[in-house]
Amino acid sequence: MKKTISDIKISGRRVLLRVDFNVPIRDGVISDDTRLKAAIPTIDYAVSNGARVILCSHLGRPLKEEKKAKERGLPFDRERFSLRPVASHLEKLLSRNVDFLDSCRGPEVFRFVSEMSDGDVCLLENLRFEAGEESNDTSFSEELAQLCDVYVNDAFGAAHRAHASTAGIAEFATRRVSGLLMERELKFLGRLLDSPEKPYVAILGGAKVSDKIPIINSLIEKGVDRILVGGAMAYTFLKANGYTVGKSLVEDDMLEQALEIQRSASEHGVELVLPTDHQVVDSYDPLNSRKTIPIDFTNAGLVGLDIGIETVALFKEKLVGAKTILWNGPMGMFEEKPFDAGTIEVAKAVAEATALGAVSIVGGGDSVAAVNETGLQGSISHISTGGGAALEFLSGKKLPGVDALEDK
C-alpha cells in the first residue's frame, strides 16, 4: 500500500501534482476531457485543504515530432503541443482560476511558485518540451523537486514510464505520495492480482497478440476462469488452429505462441473462447460487401473487421454469473462504423453483468470510448485511465511511478 495525499499534511505547502493531461486537442479545442475530469477530485482535495497546487503533465511527443519535421524540411507547430488550452478548459471544470506558466523549469517558474498563496492553482507547460523528462535527467528531476514541499503522483497512465516527473523526482522530493485517482487505480487493479472474486472473466481485444502475451500469461497463472478473445488478435489464434482467415490481420510469427497460450490455458483449467462468426468485407469491394458469416465460411479474399452477432451472444453467455470482469481492447475496428457494433454490445453486456453484482474494470482507449459512447460510465465499477500502465501492472511488472512513492 502506498501513502496518499490524505495521509499527510498539505496545508500551506507547495504540492507538485503530476497529472495525466495527455488529451486530444485540435485547433485549441479539447475533444475528450475524461482525463481532466479524473484528476479533479485530487485537485479539489488539495485546494480545499489549503495547498498551493502546481500541476504538471506531458502532452504528446513534441521533441520527436519536431525532429521528424526537421528531417523532412517541414515547419514544426510547437503550439500544437502546448498545455495552454488545457488550463483554460480546466478553469471551467474547477470553477476557479488556473494560472498557466509558459515553461516547466527555470527561475521565473520557481519565483512564481514561491509567491503562490494557499488554494492557488497553476499549470506548468508541457514537461516533454524538455529532453530531460523522457531521459529521466537528474538535473531536471532535481529542479522539479525544488518547486515543491510535497510531490503527488496522480498520473497512473504514465506510471509505467521511468521519466523525470514520475521516477527521477523521487530521489529529491521530501514527501512522495499518490493522488486519489492513483489510489483508486491501485485499489481496483490490485484486487485483480490479489483476490479477484470468482468466476473471473477477462475480455481481451485489440490488434496484436504480442501486446497481450504478458497479461494473458499472468491471467492464466492468477486463476482467471475464462478469457474471451476478440479484435484482430483473435485471427492469430484462429489461423493457428487451422481456420482460413482470409486477409484479416494476423501475426504469423506468433502462431506457435498462440497455440502455447491455449495449451497453458487448458492445463490451468482456463476456458479460452474465440469468435464463432464475424463481420467481413471483400478486399476487392470493401464498400459494398459487408456481411456477417461464420468463421468457418471465411475465404481467401475476405477481411474480418468485427465480431458477429453469434459471438456477441456467446460472450454475453460467458459473462453470466461473473463476479469479476476485466475488459481491455476493442472487439473490432471500433473507429469505423458499423464495425464498432461488437465493441458496443460488449460494453452493454459488461454493464449488465455489473448491475447483477460483478466488479467490472475497463481499460484501454477504445474500450473506454465504447463505454463513454453508450453512456455507461456510471454502470462500470472502475474505468482505468492507464492503458499500457494497467497492462504492465496486471502482468506483474513493477511500475517506476508507483515504486517511487512512500509505503504506508
C-alpha beads as a LAMMPS data file, in Angstrom:
LAMMPS data file: protein, C-alpha beads

408 atoms
407 bonds

1 atom types
1 bond types

-500.0 500.0 xlo xhi
-500.0 500.0 ylo yhi
-500.0 500.0 zlo zhi

Masses

1 110.0

Atoms # bond

1 1 1 0.000 0.000 0.000
2 1 1 1.212 3.494 -0.860
3 1 1 0.663 6.638 1.160
4 1 1 -1.794 9.063 -0.364
5 1 1 -2.329 12.802 -0.284
6 1 1 -4.880 12.290 2.509
7 1 1 -2.233 10.693 4.737
8 1 1 -0.050 13.794 5.121
9 1 1 -0.300 17.481 5.970
10 1 1 -0.534 19.700 2.877
11 1 1 -1.953 22.950 4.224
12 1 1 0.269 25.887 3.262
13 1 1 2.580 23.594 1.325
14 1 1 3.571 23.637 -2.313
15 1 1 2.196 20.452 -3.877
16 1 1 3.597 19.381 -7.242
17 1 1 0.789 17.274 -8.637
18 1 1 1.792 15.071 -11.592
19 1 1 -1.371 14.547 -13.617
20 1 1 -2.097 12.940 -16.975
21 1 1 -3.464 15.698 -19.190
22 1 1 -2.375 13.983 -22.408
23 1 1 -5.692 14.769 -24.088
24 1 1 -6.710 15.196 -27.743
25 1 1 -6.541 18.874 -28.791
26 1 1 -7.455 20.197 -32.216
27 1 1 -7.362 23.896 -33.044
28 1 1 -7.179 24.667 -29.341
29 1 1 -10.294 22.635 -28.506
30 1 1 -10.209 19.554 -26.253
31 1 1 -12.397 16.831 -27.753
32 1 1 -12.243 14.420 -24.794
33 1 1 -11.723 15.754 -21.262
34 1 1 -12.080 12.408 -19.464
35 1 1 -8.551 12.595 -18.059
36 1 1 -9.054 16.149 -16.849
37 1 1 -12.225 15.194 -15.018
38 1 1 -10.474 12.182 -13.484
39 1 1 -7.915 14.481 -11.845
40 1 1 -10.434 16.893 -10.335
41 1 1 -11.055 15.035 -7.026
42 1 1 -7.363 15.233 -6.131
43 1 1 -7.081 18.867 -7.210
44 1 1 -10.193 19.804 -5.234
45 1 1 -8.909 17.944 -2.192
46 1 1 -5.568 19.767 -2.336
47 1 1 -7.196 23.165 -2.783
48 1 1 -9.792 22.648 -0.050
49 1 1 -7.009 21.636 2.330
50 1 1 -5.035 24.826 1.722
51 1 1 -2.314 23.527 -0.572
52 1 1 -0.596 25.560 -3.264
53 1 1 -1.162 23.343 -6.285
54 1 1 1.369 23.115 -9.115
55 1 1 0.065 20.855 -11.888
56 1 1 2.428 19.233 -14.372
57 1 1 1.842 16.880 -17.279
58 1 1 3.109 15.727 -20.645
59 1 1 1.248 16.103 -23.939
60 1 1 2.227 14.000 -26.934
61 1 1 5.844 13.676 -28.072
62 1 1 6.786 17.178 -29.230
63 1 1 10.563 16.667 -29.475
64 1 1 10.123 13.505 -31.525
65 1 1 7.658 15.252 -33.842
66 1 1 9.940 18.277 -34.143
67 1 1 12.845 16.035 -35.164
68 1 1 10.726 14.306 -37.811
69 1 1 9.568 17.666 -39.173
70 1 1 13.143 18.922 -39.465
71 1 1 14.260 15.750 -41.233
72 1 1 11.513 16.289 -43.804
73 1 1 12.192 20.002 -44.125
74 1 1 8.767 20.861 -42.748
75 1 1 7.785 23.573 -40.247
76 1 1 7.026 22.468 -36.700
77 1 1 3.974 23.807 -34.887
78 1 1 5.078 23.910 -31.253
79 1 1 1.772 25.401 -30.106
80 1 1 0.035 22.166 -31.099
81 1 1 1.704 20.576 -28.074
82 1 1 1.119 23.383 -25.600
83 1 1 -0.958 22.758 -22.482
84 1 1 -2.355 26.309 -22.583
85 1 1 -5.796 25.149 -23.863
86 1 1 -5.886 22.661 -21.007
87 1 1 -5.510 25.450 -18.442
88 1 1 -8.493 27.286 -19.952
89 1 1 -10.643 24.156 -20.040
90 1 1 -9.627 23.190 -16.526
91 1 1 -10.723 26.591 -15.207
92 1 1 -14.265 25.805 -16.368
93 1 1 -14.229 22.338 -14.795
94 1 1 -12.862 23.620 -11.476
95 1 1 -14.757 26.925 -11.469
96 1 1 -11.564 28.643 -10.316
97 1 1 -8.569 30.430 -11.777
98 1 1 -5.732 28.303 -13.172
99 1 1 -2.549 30.218 -13.945
100 1 1 -0.621 28.926 -16.935
101 1 1 3.162 29.114 -16.941
102 1 1 4.967 29.235 -20.285
103 1 1 7.694 26.887 -19.077
104 1 1 8.156 23.971 -16.698
105 1 1 11.572 24.961 -15.357
106 1 1 13.801 27.979 -14.715
107 1 1 13.999 30.942 -12.314
108 1 1 10.724 32.542 -13.429
109 1 1 8.797 29.339 -12.727
110 1 1 10.484 28.976 -9.326
111 1 1 9.711 32.612 -8.494
112 1 1 6.048 32.279 -9.449
113 1 1 5.606 29.106 -7.424
114 1 1 7.327 30.657 -4.400
115 1 1 4.826 33.533 -4.414
116 1 1 1.672 31.391 -4.650
117 1 1 -0.936 31.632 -1.902
118 1 1 -2.856 28.829 -0.216
119 1 1 -5.518 27.464 -2.581
120 1 1 -3.860 28.787 -5.752
121 1 1 -3.599 26.510 -8.794
122 1 1 -1.167 26.756 -11.695
123 1 1 -0.272 24.531 -14.626
124 1 1 3.264 24.181 -15.975
125 1 1 3.949 23.942 -19.700
126 1 1 4.346 20.509 -21.329
127 1 1 7.062 18.560 -19.495
128 1 1 8.130 16.901 -22.737
129 1 1 9.312 20.191 -24.175
130 1 1 12.333 19.324 -22.023
131 1 1 14.540 16.471 -23.262
132 1 1 15.321 15.681 -19.633
133 1 1 11.779 14.477 -18.979
134 1 1 11.850 11.295 -21.050
135 1 1 15.565 10.687 -20.454
136 1 1 14.953 10.889 -16.692
137 1 1 17.672 13.525 -16.392
138 1 1 18.890 14.010 -12.839
139 1 1 19.168 17.806 -13.038
140 1 1 15.632 18.161 -14.393
141 1 1 14.310 15.806 -11.699
142 1 1 16.004 17.927 -9.042
143 1 1 14.590 21.168 -10.470
144 1 1 11.075 19.753 -10.390
145 1 1 11.550 18.642 -6.785
146 1 1 12.715 22.137 -5.800
147 1 1 9.324 23.503 -6.831
148 1 1 7.515 21.663 -4.081
149 1 1 7.302 20.571 -0.468
150 1 1 5.176 17.555 -1.404
151 1 1 5.203 15.514 -4.620
152 1 1 1.926 13.796 -5.548
153 1 1 1.642 11.391 -8.466
154 1 1 -1.896 11.060 -9.795
155 1 1 -0.880 10.097 -13.344
156 1 1 -1.396 6.354 -13.362
157 1 1 -1.400 6.390 -17.171
158 1 1 2.258 7.451 -17.086
159 1 1 3.326 5.399 -14.078
160 1 1 4.999 2.739 -16.231
161 1 1 7.448 5.340 -17.580
162 1 1 10.721 5.957 -15.736
163 1 1 10.720 9.681 -16.510
164 1 1 11.952 12.650 -14.509
165 1 1 8.477 13.635 -13.307
166 1 1 7.388 10.098 -12.421
167 1 1 10.509 8.351 -11.121
168 1 1 13.609 10.550 -11.030
169 1 1 11.953 13.157 -8.835
170 1 1 11.658 10.617 -6.018
171 1 1 15.360 10.942 -5.291
172 1 1 14.955 14.618 -4.403
173 1 1 11.366 15.148 -3.192
174 1 1 10.946 15.219 0.592
175 1 1 7.474 13.638 0.519
176 1 1 6.197 11.365 -2.280
177 1 1 2.590 10.155 -2.162
178 1 1 -0.174 9.125 -4.522
179 1 1 -3.203 11.136 -5.537
180 1 1 -6.777 9.943 -5.118
181 1 1 -7.008 8.686 -8.708
182 1 1 -3.773 6.727 -8.391
183 1 1 -5.055 5.294 -5.102
184 1 1 -8.283 4.161 -6.797
185 1 1 -6.404 2.598 -9.721
186 1 1 -4.111 0.630 -7.415
187 1 1 -7.057 -0.482 -5.295
188 1 1 -9.119 -1.889 -8.159
189 1 1 -6.281 -3.288 -10.238
190 1 1 -4.577 -4.663 -7.143
191 1 1 -7.745 -6.599 -6.384
192 1 1 -7.356 -8.423 -9.706
193 1 1 -3.855 -9.520 -8.743
194 1 1 -4.521 -10.406 -5.117
195 1 1 -8.062 -11.638 -4.565
196 1 1 -10.449 -11.452 -7.543
197 1 1 -13.874 -12.823 -6.675
198 1 1 -14.731 -15.748 -8.922
199 1 1 -15.949 -16.519 -11.513
200 1 1 -13.385 -14.149 -13.022
201 1 1 -13.770 -13.355 -16.730
202 1 1 -11.316 -11.378 -18.872
203 1 1 -12.256 -9.893 -22.243
204 1 1 -9.256 -9.068 -24.411
205 1 1 -9.238 -7.412 -27.815
206 1 1 -7.114 -5.159 -29.954
207 1 1 -4.804 -5.781 -32.856
208 1 1 -1.884 -7.854 -31.602
209 1 1 -1.435 -10.983 -29.536
210 1 1 2.156 -9.883 -28.933
211 1 1 0.917 -6.837 -26.987
212 1 1 -1.145 -9.024 -24.680
213 1 1 1.120 -12.037 -24.029
214 1 1 2.354 -10.883 -20.583
215 1 1 -1.151 -10.160 -19.305
216 1 1 -2.604 -13.359 -20.792
217 1 1 0.079 -15.420 -19.042
218 1 1 -0.487 -13.524 -15.809
219 1 1 -4.262 -14.015 -16.010
220 1 1 -3.834 -17.751 -16.541
221 1 1 -1.409 -18.060 -13.637
222 1 1 -3.541 -15.886 -11.335
223 1 1 -6.604 -18.096 -11.815
224 1 1 -8.875 -16.337 -14.293
225 1 1 -11.774 -18.643 -15.225
226 1 1 -12.417 -17.509 -18.803
227 1 1 -10.677 -15.378 -21.402
228 1 1 -12.869 -14.076 -24.239
229 1 1 -10.743 -13.082 -27.223
230 1 1 -11.954 -10.587 -29.832
231 1 1 -10.471 -7.991 -32.144
232 1 1 -7.826 -8.654 -34.739
233 1 1 -5.753 -10.619 -32.232
234 1 1 -8.347 -13.396 -32.452
235 1 1 -7.303 -14.134 -36.043
236 1 1 -3.828 -15.174 -34.940
237 1 1 -5.418 -17.782 -32.654
238 1 1 -7.878 -18.852 -35.367
239 1 1 -5.186 -19.253 -38.024
240 1 1 -3.015 -21.180 -35.568
241 1 1 -5.964 -23.577 -35.194
242 1 1 -6.228 -24.140 -38.926
243 1 1 -9.033 -21.745 -39.831
244 1 1 -8.964 -19.737 -43.041
245 1 1 -8.944 -16.084 -42.021
246 1 1 -8.583 -14.505 -45.466
247 1 1 -6.796 -11.173 -45.428
248 1 1 -7.619 -10.456 -41.798
249 1 1 -4.809 -9.050 -39.680
250 1 1 -2.598 -11.882 -38.381
251 1 1 0.770 -12.026 -36.633
252 1 1 2.257 -15.003 -38.463
253 1 1 5.288 -15.054 -36.205
254 1 1 3.009 -15.535 -33.189
255 1 1 1.122 -18.647 -34.343
256 1 1 3.111 -21.084 -32.207
257 1 1 2.881 -18.695 -29.249
258 1 1 -0.899 -18.612 -29.658
259 1 1 -1.039 -22.399 -29.504
260 1 1 1.215 -22.373 -26.441
261 1 1 -1.159 -19.934 -24.743
262 1 1 -4.061 -22.266 -25.492
263 1 1 -2.146 -25.241 -24.113
264 1 1 -1.297 -23.324 -20.945
265 1 1 -4.909 -22.227 -20.521
266 1 1 -6.097 -25.816 -20.877
267 1 1 -3.554 -27.067 -18.346
268 1 1 -4.721 -24.446 -15.830
269 1 1 -8.404 -25.136 -16.425
270 1 1 -8.966 -21.749 -18.082
271 1 1 -11.587 -21.563 -20.830
272 1 1 -10.269 -19.564 -23.793
273 1 1 -13.164 -18.507 -26.034
274 1 1 -12.695 -17.424 -29.665
275 1 1 -15.216 -15.812 -32.048
276 1 1 -17.548 -18.120 -33.971
277 1 1 -18.680 -15.542 -36.529
278 1 1 -17.552 -12.125 -37.724
279 1 1 -18.366 -9.112 -39.872
280 1 1 -16.304 -9.171 -43.048
281 1 1 -15.795 -7.214 -46.253
282 1 1 -14.405 -8.361 -49.583
283 1 1 -10.949 -6.858 -50.000
284 1 1 -11.779 -6.077 -53.624
285 1 1 -15.062 -4.288 -52.865
286 1 1 -14.940 -3.159 -49.217
287 1 1 -17.662 -0.510 -49.507
288 1 1 -20.438 -2.769 -50.776
289 1 1 -19.616 -6.229 -49.496
290 1 1 -20.164 -6.147 -45.725
291 1 1 -21.772 -9.255 -44.291
292 1 1 -21.736 -11.438 -41.200
293 1 1 -20.629 -15.042 -41.667
294 1 1 -19.425 -17.985 -39.547
295 1 1 -15.673 -18.137 -39.076
296 1 1 -15.720 -21.476 -40.948
297 1 1 -17.069 -19.802 -44.107
298 1 1 -14.222 -17.318 -44.480
299 1 1 -12.479 -17.403 -47.843
300 1 1 -9.152 -16.004 -49.028
301 1 1 -10.471 -12.642 -50.197
302 1 1 -12.333 -11.621 -47.035
303 1 1 -11.198 -9.297 -44.239
304 1 1 -12.661 -9.650 -40.753
305 1 1 -13.357 -6.308 -39.057
306 1 1 -15.659 -7.077 -36.114
307 1 1 -17.177 -9.956 -34.162
308 1 1 -20.628 -11.083 -35.309
309 1 1 -23.964 -11.319 -33.525
310 1 1 -23.462 -15.003 -32.681
311 1 1 -20.167 -14.209 -30.966
312 1 1 -21.755 -11.310 -29.105
313 1 1 -24.398 -13.718 -27.790
314 1 1 -21.695 -16.255 -26.882
315 1 1 -19.651 -13.658 -24.992
316 1 1 -22.769 -12.461 -23.138
317 1 1 -23.473 -16.045 -22.114
318 1 1 -19.921 -16.438 -20.806
319 1 1 -20.396 -13.333 -18.632
320 1 1 -23.462 -14.736 -16.866
321 1 1 -22.727 -15.182 -13.183
322 1 1 -19.326 -13.442 -13.371
323 1 1 -18.211 -11.751 -10.155
324 1 1 -15.110 -10.066 -11.577
325 1 1 -14.685 -8.752 -15.142
326 1 1 -11.620 -7.235 -16.778
327 1 1 -12.017 -5.755 -20.261
328 1 1 -9.152 -4.384 -22.327
329 1 1 -9.263 -3.816 -26.077
330 1 1 -11.940 -3.423 -28.780
331 1 1 -13.704 -6.314 -30.481
332 1 1 -13.159 -4.923 -33.974
333 1 1 -12.311 -1.829 -35.981
334 1 1 -14.109 0.324 -33.441
335 1 1 -13.157 3.617 -35.089
336 1 1 -15.118 2.737 -38.243
337 1 1 -18.899 2.338 -38.149
338 1 1 -20.579 -0.144 -38.349
339 1 1 -17.603 -2.179 -37.144
340 1 1 -17.999 -0.656 -33.681
341 1 1 -21.131 -2.759 -33.100
342 1 1 -19.444 -5.706 -31.398
343 1 1 -17.479 -3.487 -29.023
344 1 1 -20.583 -1.501 -28.083
345 1 1 -22.574 -4.678 -27.433
346 1 1 -19.799 -5.994 -25.190
347 1 1 -19.869 -2.673 -23.293
348 1 1 -23.586 -3.169 -22.683
349 1 1 -23.036 -6.763 -21.592
350 1 1 -20.353 -5.730 -19.090
351 1 1 -22.671 -3.044 -17.688
352 1 1 -25.486 -5.610 -17.343
353 1 1 -23.191 -8.021 -15.505
354 1 1 -22.099 -5.194 -13.209
355 1 1 -25.721 -4.424 -12.359
356 1 1 -26.082 -8.076 -11.333
357 1 1 -23.193 -7.861 -8.884
358 1 1 -19.947 -8.154 -10.823
359 1 1 -16.977 -5.871 -10.172
360 1 1 -16.019 -4.584 -13.626
361 1 1 -12.779 -2.905 -14.643
362 1 1 -12.389 -1.420 -18.114
363 1 1 -9.122 -0.119 -19.549
364 1 1 -7.708 0.762 -22.956
365 1 1 -8.673 3.707 -25.144
366 1 1 -11.262 2.094 -27.415
367 1 1 -12.859 0.065 -24.619
368 1 1 -13.259 3.222 -22.552
369 1 1 -14.530 5.104 -25.628
370 1 1 -17.197 2.447 -26.149
371 1 1 -18.348 2.794 -22.557
372 1 1 -18.466 6.576 -22.918
373 1 1 -20.248 6.417 -26.279
374 1 1 -23.002 4.253 -24.818
375 1 1 -23.316 6.479 -21.744
376 1 1 -22.484 3.572 -19.434
377 1 1 -19.689 5.222 -17.435
378 1 1 -21.753 5.083 -14.267
379 1 1 -22.537 1.408 -14.804
380 1 1 -18.911 0.238 -14.656
381 1 1 -17.147 -0.301 -11.330
382 1 1 -13.874 1.263 -12.452
383 1 1 -12.689 2.826 -15.701
384 1 1 -8.907 2.821 -15.745
385 1 1 -7.047 5.843 -17.083
386 1 1 -3.962 3.757 -17.800
387 1 1 -3.840 1.605 -20.917
388 1 1 -0.219 0.476 -21.071
389 1 1 0.296 1.062 -17.356
390 1 1 -2.690 -1.118 -16.451
391 1 1 -1.482 -3.935 -18.701
392 1 1 2.010 -3.837 -17.222
393 1 1 0.672 -3.677 -13.667
394 1 1 -1.629 -6.657 -14.250
395 1 1 1.242 -8.513 -15.889
396 1 1 3.069 -8.320 -12.573
397 1 1 5.628 -5.737 -13.672
398 1 1 6.910 -3.032 -11.353
399 1 1 5.767 0.473 -12.290
400 1 1 8.501 3.092 -11.697
401 1 1 5.938 5.807 -10.941
402 1 1 4.355 3.651 -8.232
403 1 1 7.568 2.259 -6.766
404 1 1 8.816 5.833 -6.290
405 1 1 6.066 6.590 -3.747
406 1 1 6.210 6.153 0.016
407 1 1 4.832 2.971 1.539
408 1 1 2.247 3.121 4.300

Bonds

1 1 1 2
2 1 2 3
3 1 3 4
4 1 4 5
5 1 5 6
6 1 6 7
7 1 7 8
8 1 8 9
9 1 9 10
10 1 10 11
11 1 11 12
12 1 12 13
13 1 13 14
14 1 14 15
15 1 15 16
16 1 16 17
17 1 17 18
18 1 18 19
19 1 19 20
20 1 20 21
21 1 21 22
22 1 22 23
23 1 23 24
24 1 24 25
25 1 25 26
26 1 26 27
27 1 27 28
28 1 28 29
29 1 29 30
30 1 30 31
31 1 31 32
32 1 32 33
33 1 33 34
34 1 34 35
35 1 35 36
36 1 36 37
37 1 37 38
38 1 38 39
39 1 39 40
40 1 40 41
41 1 41 42
42 1 42 43
43 1 43 44
44 1 44 45
45 1 45 46
46 1 46 47
47 1 47 48
48 1 48 49
49 1 49 50
50 1 50 51
51 1 51 52
52 1 52 53
53 1 53 54
54 1 54 55
55 1 55 56
56 1 56 57
57 1 57 58
58 1 58 59
59 1 59 60
60 1 60 61
61 1 61 62
62 1 62 63
63 1 63 64
64 1 64 65
65 1 65 66
66 1 66 67
67 1 67 68
68 1 68 69
69 1 69 70
70 1 70 71
71 1 71 72
72 1 72 73
73 1 73 74
74 1 74 75
75 1 75 76
76 1 76 77
77 1 77 78
78 1 78 79
79 1 79 80
80 1 80 81
81 1 81 82
82 1 82 83
83 1 83 84
84 1 84 85
85 1 85 86
86 1 86 87
87 1 87 88
88 1 88 89
89 1 89 90
90 1 90 91
91 1 91 92
92 1 92 93
93 1 93 94
94 1 94 95
95 1 95 96
96 1 96 97
97 1 97 98
98 1 98 99
99 1 99 100
100 1 100 101
101 1 101 102
102 1 102 103
103 1 103 104
104 1 104 105
105 1 105 106
106 1 106 107
107 1 107 108
108 1 108 109
109 1 109 110
110 1 110 111
111 1 111 112
112 1 112 113
113 1 113 114
114 1 114 115
115 1 115 116
116 1 116 117
117 1 117 118
118 1 118 119
119 1 119 120
120 1 120 121
121 1 121 122
122 1 122 123
123 1 123 124
124 1 124 125
125 1 125 126
126 1 126 127
127 1 127 128
128 1 128 129
129 1 129 130
130 1 130 131
131 1 131 132
132 1 132 133
133 1 133 134
134 1 134 135
135 1 135 136
136 1 136 137
137 1 137 138
138 1 138 139
139 1 139 140
140 1 140 141
141 1 141 142
142 1 142 143
143 1 143 144
144 1 144 145
145 1 145 146
146 1 146 147
147 1 147 148
148 1 148 149
149 1 149 150
150 1 150 151
151 1 151 152
152 1 152 153
153 1 153 154
154 1 154 155
155 1 155 156
156 1 156 157
157 1 157 158
158 1 158 159
159 1 159 160
160 1 160 161
161 1 161 162
162 1 162 163
163 1 163 164
164 1 164 165
165 1 165 166
166 1 166 167
167 1 167 168
168 1 168 169
169 1 169 170
170 1 170 171
171 1 171 172
172 1 172 173
173 1 173 174
174 1 174 175
175 1 175 176
176 1 176 177
177 1 177 178
178 1 178 179
179 1 179 180
180 1 180 181
181 1 181 182
182 1 182 183
183 1 183 184
184 1 184 185
185 1 185 186
186 1 186 187
187 1 187 188
188 1 188 189
189 1 189 190
190 1 190 191
191 1 191 192
192 1 192 193
193 1 193 194
194 1 194 195
195 1 195 196
196 1 196 197
197 1 197 198
198 1 198 199
199 1 199 200
200 1 200 201
201 1 201 202
202 1 202 203
203 1 203 204
204 1 204 205
205 1 205 206
206 1 206 207
207 1 207 208
208 1 208 209
209 1 209 210
210 1 210 211
211 1 211 212
212 1 212 213
213 1 213 214
214 1 214 215
215 1 215 216
216 1 216 217
217 1 217 218
218 1 218 219
219 1 219 220
220 1 220 221
221 1 221 222
222 1 222 223
223 1 223 224
224 1 224 225
225 1 225 226
226 1 226 227
227 1 227 228
228 1 228 229
229 1 229 230
230 1 230 231
231 1 231 232
232 1 232 233
233 1 233 234
234 1 234 235
235 1 235 236
236 1 236 237
237 1 237 238
238 1 238 239
239 1 239 240
240 1 240 241
241 1 241 242
242 1 242 243
243 1 243 244
244 1 244 245
245 1 245 246
246 1 246 247
247 1 247 248
248 1 248 249
249 1 249 250
250 1 250 251
251 1 251 252
252 1 252 253
253 1 253 254
254 1 254 255
255 1 255 256
256 1 256 257
257 1 257 258
258 1 258 259
259 1 259 260
260 1 260 261
261 1 261 262
262 1 262 263
263 1 263 264
264 1 264 265
265 1 265 266
266 1 266 267
267 1 267 268
268 1 268 269
269 1 269 270
270 1 270 271
271 1 271 272
272 1 272 273
273 1 273 274
274 1 274 275
275 1 275 276
276 1 276 277
277 1 277 278
278 1 278 279
279 1 279 280
280 1 280 281
281 1 281 282
282 1 282 283
283 1 283 284
284 1 284 285
285 1 285 286
286 1 286 287
287 1 287 288
288 1 288 289
289 1 289 290
290 1 290 291
291 1 291 292
292 1 292 293
293 1 293 294
294 1 294 295
295 1 295 296
296 1 296 297
297 1 297 298
298 1 298 299
299 1 299 300
300 1 300 301
301 1 301 302
302 1 302 303
303 1 303 304
304 1 304 305
305 1 305 306
306 1 306 307
307 1 307 308
308 1 308 309
309 1 309 310
310 1 310 311
311 1 311 312
312 1 312 313
313 1 313 314
314 1 314 315
315 1 315 316
316 1 316 317
317 1 317 318
318 1 318 319
319 1 319 320
320 1 320 321
321 1 321 322
322 1 322 323
323 1 323 324
324 1 324 325
325 1 325 326
326 1 326 327
327 1 327 328
328 1 328 329
329 1 329 330
330 1 330 331
331 1 331 332
332 1 332 333
333 1 333 334
334 1 334 335
335 1 335 336
336 1 336 337
337 1 337 338
338 1 338 339
339 1 339 340
340 1 340 341
341 1 341 342
342 1 342 343
343 1 343 344
344 1 344 345
345 1 345 346
346 1 346 347
347 1 347 348
348 1 348 349
349 1 349 350
350 1 350 351
351 1 351 352
352 1 352 353
353 1 353 354
354 1 354 355
355 1 355 356
356 1 356 357
357 1 357 358
358 1 358 359
359 1 359 360
360 1 360 361
361 1 361 362
362 1 362 363
363 1 363 364
364 1 364 365
365 1 365 366
366 1 366 367
367 1 367 368
368 1 368 369
369 1 369 370
370 1 370 371
371 1 371 372
372 1 372 373
373 1 373 374
374 1 374 375
375 1 375 376
376 1 376 377
377 1 377 378
378 1 378 379
379 1 379 380
380 1 380 381
381 1 381 382
382 1 382 383
383 1 383 384
384 1 384 385
385 1 385 386
386 1 386 387
387 1 387 388
388 1 388 389
389 1 389 390
390 1 390 391
391 1 391 392
392 1 392 393
393 1 393 394
394 1 394 395
395 1 395 396
396 1 396 397
397 1 397 398
398 1 398 399
399 1 399 400
400 1 400 401
401 1 401 402
402 1 402 403
403 1 403 404
404 1 404 405
405 1 405 406
406 1 406 407
407 1 407 408
